[in-house]
Amino acid sequence: MPSVLENILKDKLLEVSALKKNHPLPASINPSDRDFKKALLEKKTNFILECKKASPSKGLIRKDFDLLKIAKVYEKFASCISVLADSKYFLGSYENIKIVSQHSTKPILCKDFIFDSFQVKLARVMGANAVLLMLSVLDDKNYLELFELAKSLNMSVLTEVSNKQEIERLLKLQYDIIGINNRDLHTLKTDTLHTLELRPLLPKDALIISESGIHSHAQIKALAPYVNGFLVGSSLMKEKDLKKACIKLILGENKVCGLTRIKDAKAVYKNHFIYGGLIFEKSSPRYIKPKKALKITKAVKKLDFVGVFVKDKIKKIAKNRPKA
């Protein structure tokens, strides 16, 4: 029985054939003017945040797939942005690359199952600054040809490995950025421990990105000492409030307690905190009356509020809490 990856590649042949008919390439292609690799070296921990509408493992992930809104949020949190180009399994397109590129200043990664030089060229024409090349898809000869083509267009290459055998191959080839895929592309199961297992097999000075299965700040903290960054898509795309999801993932669920003024609550939200604390203990210097607390919660609706009580019974807490 064919694996998921084998089915994808079979359909990809037909998709690329159609793309060649519908998207004739220009005589000359402008080189990339955004440095994808450099962007992944600017911070201690960097994030490639992904525009992903669907996937083979989860089906439709984000029904309200507004690329302009997504790009606007990612602009604040991402080092780079990944855009799915596969149409059948991820409901993506090369046109989506163009849209995101035109509405973001971040370097753009074309995420597709690339095996043909046409895909690299089309990605660049649409505004991509980097391409994903998967050793699970390519033989050494094809990989090197596509790698050299991408570099000739001043594009970065994210080379994906998923096991020891692919790492052995990679170390004999050229590479730019290495992505460790935590997903088994044949079964679609994920395990972030895969990054820890494979990282020691790669050069210490290599630029490493952990891909797939990343959904919490705790995972980021655990893996960050071993990699340069993370590629995250599904866990963000499934959340209705994308900005809040980015904050929770990248910065954690932080709280500022003792709020007594609307302007302070607004500042807390603006500075990417998730929670604002309201103290209802009368002995506290930051005590706030329920009516005043209600005004604050109504004025800053996107901030989640936490009530702080001391030795109060549940009935009293329920009675005194601000009511909308």
N, C-alpha and C positions, 0 to 999 in steps of 0.2 A: 504493500500500500504506500503510495507516495506521501512524503512528509509535507508539512505546510510550506516549507521553503521551496520544495520541488514544484509544488502547484503554483506558487507565486511566480517562480522563474519561467514556467511554461506559459503562463498568461502574460508575463512581461514581454516576451518576444512579440506577441501580437500587439501589445500596447505601444511598444517602441516603433513598430512598423507603421502604425497609424499616426504616431507623432511625426514621423519623417514626412508623411504626406501632407499633414496639416500645418507643419511649422518649418517651412524652408528656411535654411540658415543664410544670414547675410554673407557677402563675400569676405568681409573682415569682421573680427570680433574684438571689441575693446577689452583690454586686460582689467582685472579686478583692481579697484581703487580703495578697498577696505581690507585691512590686515586682520584676518580671522585669528591667526595664530598669536599675534601680538596681543589681541584682546583677551586671550586666555592666559596671559602671563601678567596681567596688570594687578591682580589681587592674589591673595594667598589661596582663596577658594573662589572659583569662577563657575558661572552657570550658563549652559546652553539651554534655553527654554524653547519648547517645541509647540508649533501650531499643528495639532493633530485632531482631526474630526472623528476618525474611527480607526479601528485596528482589527486584525484577524482574531485576536484573543478576546477582545471586549465588545466587538461590534461597534455600533454608534456610541461615541463617547460624549460628544458635545453637539446637541441639536442646534443651539443658538451659536453657530460658528461664524461670528463676525470678525473677520481678519483685522479690520481697522481698530476695533476695540481691543482685541488681543494684543496687537502690536503696540498700542498705546500703553498698556499695562506692562508688557515685557520691556519696553524702553527704559522703565525705571529700575528694573531688577536684573535684567540679563546682561551678560558679557557679549553673547552672540545669540542669534535666533535661528532655530532649525525649522524648516518648512517641508512637510511631506509632499512629495510629488507623485507618488503612486496613486492611480485613480481607482482601481478596482477594490483593493483591500483596505486602503486608508482614506479613500474619498478625497484625495489630494489632487494637485495639478501643478504643472510648471507655471501656469498663469498666477497661481497663488504666491510663488516666489517673487514675481514682478510686483504684485500688490504690496507685499510686506516690505520689499526693498525700497519702494517709493514712499512708504510711510514710516520708515524707521532709519535711524542713523547707524544701527548696529550691523556688524558683519553677518551675512546670511549663509546658512548651510543648506545645500540641496540634499534632502534625505530621500534616497530612492535606491532601488536594487540596480545599481549601475553596472553594465557590462559592455556598453557600446559607446564609442567616442562621441556619437551624436548626442547622447545624454549629457555628457560633460559640457559640450559646446552650447547646447540649448540652455542648460543651467546658467551658464555665464551670460548668455544673451538676455535671459530673464532677470539677471541681477544677482545671482548667487556669487559669493566670494569664497566658497569652499564646497567640496563634494565629499560624500561618504563613499569609501571603497571597502567592500567587504571581502575578506579572504575566504569566507565560506561560499562566496559566489564566484570568485575569480581564480584562475590559475596564475602562476607567477608571471608568465609572459604578458597576458592580458592586463594584469595589475600594473606592471611596469609601464606599459604603453599608455594606460589611462592616467597613471601618476604623472608621467612626464608631460602629457598633454595638459593636465590641470596646472602644473607648474609653469608651463609656457604661457598660460593665460594669467599668470600671477595669482593663482588660486591656491588656497591651503587644501590639504588633504587630511581627512580624518579616516585613518585606517582601522577597521574594526576586526578584532580578534575575539574568539570565544572559547578557545581551548589551547592546550599545550602544543599541539601539532601546528596550529596556525601561527603561534608565536615563534616556533622554530623556523618556519618559512619566512616570517616577517624579518627576523634578525639577519637573514641573508639578502634582504631586499632593501630598497630605499623606503624611508617613512618620514612623516612630518609630525603628525599628532596621532597618538594611539588611543583607540577607544576599546575598553574592555566591556563586552556585552554580557550582562548578567542574565540574559534570556537565552534559553536553548531554542534555536530557531526551528528545530524539528518537532519539539513538543510544546513550545511556547511557555514553558514554566520558567519562573525567575527565582534567582537566589543571589542576593547581594554579597554573600560570602565569596562568591566567584571572583570578585575583584581582589579580595585579600589572598586568594589562592594563586591567582595568576600574576599579581603585581611583582612578587620577588623574582619572577622569570624574565622581567624586562629591565633594561638599563636604568640605573638610578637617576640619570639626568634626563630621561625621556619625559615628554609632556603627555600625561595620562588623563583620560576622561573616563569616568565610570558611567555606564549607560544601562538603563532599564531597571525597573523595580524600586526606584527611589521615590519614597512617598512621605518621609518624615524628617524633621530636623534632627532627631536622634540618630538616624542613619547617616546624615550629613556629618555630624560630629564624629561618629565612629569611623567613617571612611576618609574624612578630609586629610588626616596625616599621611595618607598613602597615595593620594591622587591630586591632580591640579584642579579638577573640576568635575562637574556632573552634567549629564544630558537628561533633562526631565520633561516628560510630556503628559502621559495619561493621567497621573495623579493630580496635575493642575487642571487639565482640560475637563475633568469630571466635576469640578467644583463650580457652583453657580457664581460665587464671588471670587473672581480670579485674583484680584489684588490681595485679598485676605489670604488666599491659598499660597500665594508667593511669599507673603510675609511670614506665615507659619512655617513654611518649608525652609526659607533662607535665614530668617532672623530668630525663629522660635516664637512661642506664645508668651510674650512679655506683658507685664501690667505696671501701670503707674497708679499708685493708691493715694487716697486723700484728696480727690478732686472736689473743689468747691465753686469753681467758676466755669462758665461756658467757654471762654477763650482758652482756658487751660485744657479742657477736654478736646477742643479743636486742635490744639498744638500736639496733644498726645496722638491723635489719629493721624495728623500730618506727618509725624515722625515715625510712623509704621509700628506703633504698639497695637496689640490686639485688644487688650482689656483696660478699662478705666475703673478704679476702685472708688466706691462711695461709702464713707464711714458713718454708720448710724449709732455708734456708741457715744453717748452724750459726754463722757469724761474725756474724749479725745479732742485735742485742739483743732482737728480737721473734721469735726462733727458737722454733718449737713442735715437739714430738715427735709423730710420726705417731699414736700412741695417744691423746694428748691432743686432737689435731686431730679424730680420729674421734668423741670424746665431744661436741665442739662441733657437728660436722655432724649428729650424731644428735639433739642437743637443739634445734637451730634448722633444721628441715628445709626451711622455706619460703625460706630465704636461699640464694642460689647462691654456692658457694665457688670461689675461684681459688687454686691452689697457686703459690707463687713459688719458683723454683729458680735457682741461679747456676752456669752452666758444668757442669751435671750431664748425664750421658748419659741417653738415653731409658730404658734398661734399669734404671738406678738410680732414676729418677723413678717408674717403674712399680712397682718393688719396694718403695719407701718410702711410696707414697701410702696414705692411710687406706683400709682395706677394710671395707665394710659386712658 
